[in-house]
Structure formats: C-alpha cells, structure tokens
Amino acid sequence: MAGNKLTYHKSIKASTILEVIISMIIILLVFTIAMMISANVMRSSLSVKKVAAQAVLHEILIKVEQVKEPASQIYTVDEFRIEQEIKPDANFQNLLDVHLTAYDTNQEKLAELQKIIINKNE
C-alpha cells in the first residue's frame, strides 16, 4: 500500500480565454474610474488652498493700504509665496496700482488680486 500512487481522474473546469479577457477589461474599467475620482478629489482640495491664498492676499492688501509708502517686495506667508508689485497709476499721480499674486510651494499661481489705492505720500 505504501508504494501505490493515488490517482485522481476528475477533470477541472477552466475559464476560456474570452472570459479572462472580459474580466480583465472590467477590472481595467474599475481602476480607470477610481483614478478619475481620485484626481477630482485632489483637484478639489486645491480649491481650499486657493480660498486660503485669496484670504491672505486680502489681509496683505489691508496692510498695504495702511502703510504710508508701500513698496514692491516678495515674501512668504504660511505656505504661500506672495509677490507684491506696486507702481504709480498711469493716469493719476496720486494713485498707486497694487498687484498681489500668491504662489504655492510648486510655484503654481493660486490667487491674484489687483486694486488701485490712494498714494498717502503725496
């Protein structure tokens, strides 16, 4: 009995090549839809950054309006790099054109704010 081999002659049912291809296509579609959903979620999270950057620019604009002699400069607030450009208005000498731009850590423009203020120096 120890030397006898055990044989089992029942056939196993296998999938056809067509079934395998169809299942691979279904899996591929599911992964594609999942990637599109995750991309949309990541894009919408950027919107929160844009709102925060816009709020920072409004705060800076309020400070610029209070300063007697504002100047152009670049500085960092929180996670944003702010470019502040101030130049005299082309039409009126007593007005200044303030242009604020906020960039994220990847140097992508998040928000922009432009306003004409009264030059308190003159």
Salt bridges, closest charged atoms under 4 A:
GLU65 OE2 - LYS115 NZ 2.75
GLU83 OE2 - ARG81 NH1 2.73
GLU112 OE2 - HIS99 NE2 2.71
GLU112 OE1 - LYS109 NZ 3.53
